[in-house]
Amino acid sequence: MVLTLFFAILCIESCFDLRSQTIIWGLLCPFYGLIFVSPHALWSLLLMTLLYISGSLFNTLYETMIGNGDLDIIYLVALVTDFYHFNLWLTIACALALIPAMVYRTRIPFVPFLTISFAVIQCL
């Protein structure tokens, strides 16, 4: 049920990312509660949270090519999937985004690719 709702929110976020390269952060807020029911060990949760905060700060200071919304979604998916599926999900998303990134040579919306790959790993 939670993953279905999360996928629906990802679809909405994809539409916004395609239009304006932004997401509605408020739609993701309830999912931050997943940290309390995550199947990961405490040290793993702390490490993921530290990496997420560090990445967000670095991204805000240096304006890298990935957006903070992308980092939010990556963090939330890391909370609900195991290591294997997380790596598979991110690899599929990056592979899907590779061709448009090479063709357009500019910032592309990444959330749609994250959403498509999330649907793929849910079917596995």
C-alpha angles and dihedrals in degrees: 000000000000093000091050091052090046090052091051090052090048089054091053091046090050091057091052092045091052092051103041109000089245134103133213100252092192091067090060096047097089090054092062084077087071087084087077094055099034116133091224126105118259094251089052092051091049092050093048091048092048091050091047093051092044092048092048092050093046090047092050093049099044104026098228123188095266117076127229089243089059090051091050092054093044090052094049093049089049088058095056104036135062122247095263096051092042092055092044091049094050093044092052091048092050093046091051092049095046098083097047089045091053094045099046098033091205139085110304128192105264100184093078089057091047089051095050092048090047088057090049095052091046088059092054 
